[in-house]
Amino acid sequence: MSLIIEPLAEITPMLQQALAWQLQACVAQGASLGFYHPISGSQMVNYWSQVNTELLGNTRVLLGALIDQQLVASVQLVPCQKQNGQHRAEVEKLLVHPDYQRQGIAQILMHHLEAYASQLGIRLLVLDTQSGDKSEQFYQAVGFTKSGEIPHFVSDQQGNLYATSYYFKQLQ
């Protein structure tokens, strides 16, 4: 397996298909990523168009993990735009297609994200995830510290409410 991690500067139509494939598969598997399953085509186009606008405006970073030139995972970094918060950034949408999970790709991707963030002068990463989700164990394993929970923060399609956990990691 030849894994390449690289920043993706613009979402082309072909890249949007690959990103949509990842996101749809992860949501179908039960990941709480801001969407219900199935994600409509228009929701998908709108979401990735907004991400692309932020990429082109240099207010968001998208890192992709490629195996044999196929995008199999991605993660986003959103640096804080406030003057007093330029030392921090939010980690969003760590996606690994289910066919490629449990192979260490997420860990490698997060390591690259941290290195990239450090190069930008970022010293604090923050993220949130649904409380009780398997992602909590992952984020703890890669050095993030849970700072708290907000109850009833997200809902599922049936209207059940769930807490969200907040995590942080200080970079060297």
C-alpha positions as CSV (number, residue, x, y, z in Angstrom):
1,M,0.0,0.0,0.0
2,S,1.5,3.3,-1.1
3,L,-0.2,6.0,0.9
4,I,0.3,9.7,-0.1
5,I,-1.0,12.6,2.1
6,E,-1.3,15.9,0.4
7,P,-3.1,19.2,0.6
8,L,-6.0,19.5,-1.9
9,A,-6.1,23.1,-3.0
10,E,-9.3,23.0,-5.0
11,I,-12.3,20.6,-5.3
12,T,-12.5,19.6,-8.9
13,P,-15.6,17.7,-10.2
14,M,-13.7,14.4,-10.0
15,L,-12.4,15.2,-6.5
16,Q,-16.0,16.2,-5.4
17,Q,-17.2,12.7,-6.5
18,A,-14.5,11.0,-4.4
19,L,-15.2,13.3,-1.4
20,A,-19.0,12.6,-1.7
21,W,-18.2,8.8,-1.9
22,Q,-16.3,9.1,1.4
23,L,-18.9,11.2,3.2
24,Q,-21.9,9.2,2.1
25,A,-20.2,5.9,3.1
26,C,-19.2,7.2,6.5
27,V,-22.7,8.6,7.2
28,A,-24.3,5.4,6.0
29,Q,-22.1,3.6,8.5
30,G,-23.6,5.7,11.3
31,A,-21.0,8.5,11.7
32,S,-22.4,11.8,13.0
33,L,-21.0,14.2,10.5
34,G,-23.8,16.8,10.3
35,F,-25.9,14.9,7.8
36,Y,-28.6,12.2,7.9
37,H,-28.4,9.1,5.7
38,P,-28.9,9.2,2.8
39,I,-27.4,12.6,1.9
40,S,-29.2,14.2,-1.0
41,G,-27.3,15.2,-4.1
42,S,-28.1,18.8,-3.6
43,Q,-26.9,18.8,0.0
44,M,-23.7,17.1,-1.1
45,V,-23.0,19.7,-3.9
46,N,-23.8,22.6,-1.6
47,Y,-21.6,21.3,1.2
48,W,-18.5,20.6,-1.0
49,S,-19.1,23.9,-2.9
50,Q,-18.9,25.8,0.4
51,V,-15.7,23.9,1.4
52,N,-14.2,24.7,-2.0
53,T,-15.0,28.4,-1.6
54,E,-13.2,28.4,1.7
55,L,-10.2,26.5,0.2
56,L,-9.9,29.1,-2.5
57,G,-10.2,31.8,0.1
58,N,-7.4,30.2,2.2
59,T,-9.8,30.0,5.2
60,R,-9.8,26.1,5.2
61,V,-7.3,23.4,4.5
62,L,-8.2,20.0,3.1
63,L,-5.8,17.1,3.3
64,G,-6.3,14.0,1.3
65,A,-5.0,10.5,1.7
66,L,-4.5,8.7,-1.6
67,I,-3.7,5.1,-2.4
68,D,-2.8,4.4,-6.0
69,Q,-4.1,7.9,-6.9
70,Q,-7.5,7.2,-5.4
71,L,-8.7,9.4,-2.6
72,V,-9.6,7.1,0.4
73,A,-9.6,9.6,3.3
74,S,-9.6,13.3,4.1
75,V,-9.6,15.7,7.0
76,Q,-10.2,19.5,7.2
77,L,-8.4,22.2,9.2
78,V,-10.2,25.5,9.8
79,P,-7.9,28.1,11.3
80,C,-9.6,30.7,13.6
81,Q,-10.1,34.0,11.8
82,K,-10.4,36.0,15.0
83,Q,-7.4,38.2,15.7
84,N,-7.0,36.8,19.2
85,G,-7.5,33.2,18.1
86,Q,-5.0,32.9,15.2
87,H,-3.0,30.3,17.3
88,R,-5.9,27.8,17.1
89,A,-7.8,25.8,14.5
90,E,-10.7,23.4,14.4
91,V,-10.4,19.9,13.0
92,E,-13.4,18.9,10.9
93,K,-14.7,15.9,9.0
94,L,-12.1,13.2,9.4
95,L,-13.3,10.8,6.8
96,V,-11.9,7.4,6.0
97,H,-14.0,5.3,3.6
98,P,-15.1,2.2,5.4
99,D,-13.2,0.0,2.9
100,Y,-10.0,1.5,4.2
101,Q,-10.7,1.8,7.9
102,R,-8.6,0.0,10.5
103,Q,-5.4,0.3,8.5
104,G,-3.8,3.3,10.3
105,I,-4.8,5.8,7.7
106,A,-6.7,8.1,10.1
107,Q,-3.7,8.2,12.5
108,I,-1.3,9.0,9.6
109,L,-3.7,11.7,8.3
110,M,-3.9,13.3,11.8
111,H,-0.2,13.3,12.2
112,H,0.2,15.1,8.8
113,L,-2.6,17.5,9.8
114,E,-0.8,18.4,13.1
115,A,2.5,18.9,11.2
116,Y,0.7,21.1,8.6
117,A,-1.0,23.1,11.4
118,S,2.3,23.7,13.2
119,Q,3.8,25.0,10.0
120,L,0.9,27.6,9.9
121,G,1.8,28.6,13.5
122,I,-1.2,26.8,15.0
123,R,-0.5,25.7,18.5
124,L,-4.0,24.5,19.6
125,L,-6.4,22.1,17.8
126,V,-10.0,21.7,18.8
127,L,-12.7,19.3,17.6
128,D,-16.0,17.9,18.6
129,T,-17.6,14.5,18.1
130,Q,-20.8,12.7,19.2
131,S,-20.4,11.5,22.8
132,G,-20.1,7.7,22.9
133,D,-19.0,7.4,19.3
134,K,-16.0,5.2,18.4
135,S,-14.2,8.3,17.3
136,E,-13.8,9.3,20.9
137,Q,-11.4,6.4,21.6
138,F,-9.5,7.3,18.4
139,Y,-9.0,11.0,19.3
140,Q,-7.9,10.1,22.8
141,A,-5.4,7.6,21.3
142,V,-3.9,10.3,19.1
143,G,-3.4,12.6,22.1
144,F,-6.5,14.7,22.3
145,T,-7.9,15.6,25.7
146,K,-11.7,15.7,26.4
147,S,-12.7,19.0,27.8
148,G,-16.4,18.5,28.3
149,E,-19.8,17.6,26.8
150,I,-22.9,19.5,25.8
151,P,-26.1,17.4,26.2
152,H,-28.7,17.2,23.5
153,F,-26.4,18.8,20.9
154,V,-27.2,16.7,17.9
155,S,-30.2,14.6,16.7
156,D,-30.7,11.5,14.6
157,Q,-33.4,11.1,12.0
158,Q,-35.9,9.9,14.6
159,G,-35.4,13.0,16.7
160,N,-33.4,11.4,19.5
161,L,-30.9,13.8,21.0
162,Y,-27.3,13.1,21.8
163,A,-24.4,14.8,23.6
164,T,-21.4,16.2,21.8
165,S,-17.9,15.9,23.3
166,Y,-15.2,18.6,22.9
167,Y,-11.5,17.8,22.6
168,F,-8.3,19.8,22.4
169,K,-4.6,19.1,21.7
170,Q,-1.8,21.5,22.3
171,L,0.9,21.3,19.6
172,Q,4.7,21.8,20.2
